[in-house]
């Protein structure tokens, strides 16, 4: 059932990391009232209660039921309710109707988690990871699967709160830097023959031995000379696009993008509100409630269609002549030049959910000694906002999905979606790596998705 090669356990015992990840999921729920757990405001957004139960179902289905002798299901009705898309694991409740599940109650879902946690902890405490590498692999998948749902919980509750007329805050806003990140500068990326895809670090103490199957096999690509913008596109730069009629100019948009603009009535990025709606200023909804737009922050919650249209506008407007979106291979080759690797405490470059800000911050202004300009360098490659690439989500050469239900994790979605890289402020920092491939449909906007430009040179 494994979707990754067998390997020695990563930093810390699986039992300790299991407890850490499960506890983090519940910490993210601490600001919520009971009523907040049950709302499904659109099909892509699952209720928090469902996320709590689904991640528990994963452990019960793929570890305990398969490998723990004598284990019996906590409730025989739950697999139908809390399976997501694993066809080989059985029938499923309709995704669009997850908000109908007033029962089991939130209290009962927490009781389910507690019961499965006890069983998992007993199982893990007795597990010899070296003797059972295939089981350890499934547990690694489960840990990263739950981290993915932690990110979805944050972004889903943001959407749920945004459609509430009271515009409640998930938490108070932490102080953020407000300095101007400076104009776009360009950093040459590695070109010629480059190797992309996951490769084990070779460090027995590193978390970098884990990967999802869609990150491999490692393979070579040829990259023509290119450069990446040194930072993400800002709110202020996106405002220029809006004010220049960007959402009214079909020549800037892909055909499907322009059709979406017309059908959805888009006039600005998601969560933005123009003057005259509820205030006399441009505002946007954040996890701290409504706030004024900060022109220095990275723009986020933009679709692939908007990112692509912005790049075309940036070229024509003179903001960035030749601008386009990078391919995922270009992004990865450049990102590896600033990757310092994860460490025993899960530290990674960039700003993630662990920082607690839950909102993208401006890039630190470039500065050298004695106030002299610093040499250009890549900023915001990791964290802050997922970065759309120009690459369709397709299998790498030689890719084959693993057999069994867990083989459905990634491979069957390799159609009609685009790749994003880098992570966001809602991503756990121990979850990201240069080879990580996220993917969404081109119109998706409810995730922390942003823009980095590229040019051919």
NORLIN-V918107 format. One record per backbone hydrogen bond with DSSP energy under -0.5 kcal/mol. CO is the residue of the C=O (numbers start at 1). NH is the residue of the N-H. Records with the same first field share a line. If there is no record, write none. Layout:
# NORLIN-V918107
CO = NH, NH
This chain:
# NORLIN-V918107
13 = 17
14 = 18
15 = 19
16 = 20
17 = 21
18 = 22
19 = 23
20 = 24
21 = 25
22 = 26
23 = 27
24 = 28
26 = 29
27 = 30
29 = 32
33 = 36, 37
34 = 37
35 = 38
36 = 39
37 = 49
42 = 45
44 = 46
47 = 51
48 = 52
49 = 53
50 = 54
51 = 55
52 = 56
53 = 57
54 = 58
55 = 59
56 = 60
57 = 61
58 = 62
59 = 63, 64
60 = 65
63 = 67, 68
64 = 68
67 = 69
68 = 71
75 = 78
77 = 81
78 = 82
79 = 83
80 = 93
85 = 87
86 = 89
87 = 90
94 = 97
95 = 98
97 = 100
98 = 101
100 = 102
105 = 109
106 = 110
107 = 111
108 = 112
109 = 113
110 = 114
111 = 115
112 = 116
113 = 117
114 = 118
115 = 119
116 = 120
117 = 121
118 = 122
119 = 123
120 = 124
121 = 125
122 = 126
123 = 127
124 = 127
127 = 129
128 = 132
132 = 136
133 = 137
134 = 138
135 = 139
136 = 140
137 = 141
138 = 142
139 = 143
140 = 144
141 = 145
142 = 146
143 = 147
144 = 148
145 = 149
146 = 150
147 = 151
148 = 152
149 = 153
150 = 154
151 = 155
152 = 156
153 = 157
154 = 158
155 = 159
156 = 160
157 = 161
158 = 162
159 = 163
161 = 164
163 = 165
164 = 167
177 = 362
181 = 366
185 = 230
186 = 188
187 = 228
192 = 194, 223
194 = 196, 221
196 = 219
202 = 204
203 = 206
206 = 209
207 = 210
212 = 215
213 = 216
215 = 198
219 = 196
221 = 194, 223
222 = 224
223 = 192
225 = 457
226 = 189
227 = 455
228 = 187
230 = 379
233 = 299
234 = 238
235 = 239
236 = 240
237 = 241
238 = 242
239 = 243
240 = 244
241 = 246
242 = 245
245 = 248
246 = 249
248 = 250
249 = 252
250 = 253
254 = 258
255 = 259
256 = 260
257 = 261
258 = 262
259 = 263
260 = 264
261 = 265, 266
269 = 272
271 = 285
273 = 283
274 = 277
279 = 276
282 = 293
283 = 273
284 = 291
286 = 289
287 = 170, 171
289 = 286
291 = 284
293 = 295
294 = 297
295 = 236
297 = 235
301 = 270
303 = 307
304 = 308
305 = 309
306 = 310
307 = 311
308 = 312
309 = 313
310 = 314
311 = 315
312 = 316
313 = 317
314 = 318, 320
315 = 318
320 = 323
324 = 454
326 = 390
327 = 331
328 = 332
329 = 333
330 = 334
331 = 335
332 = 336
334 = 337
335 = 338
336 = 339
338 = 340
343 = 346
347 = 343
350 = 352
351 = 384
352 = 355
353 = 356
368 = 371
369 = 372
372 = 368
382 = 351
383 = 385
384 = 425
386 = 388, 450
387 = 421
391 = 419
392 = 394
396 = 399
404 = 407
405 = 408
406 = 409
407 = 411
410 = 413
411 = 414
413 = 415
417 = 393
418 = 440
419 = 389
420 = 438
421 = 387
422 = 383
424 = 427
427 = 353
428 = 431
429 = 432
433 = 436
436 = 438
438 = 420
440 = 418
441 = 444
442 = 304, 305
447 = 449
448 = 386
449 = 302
450 = 388
451 = 233
452 = 326
453 = 229
454 = 324
455 = 227
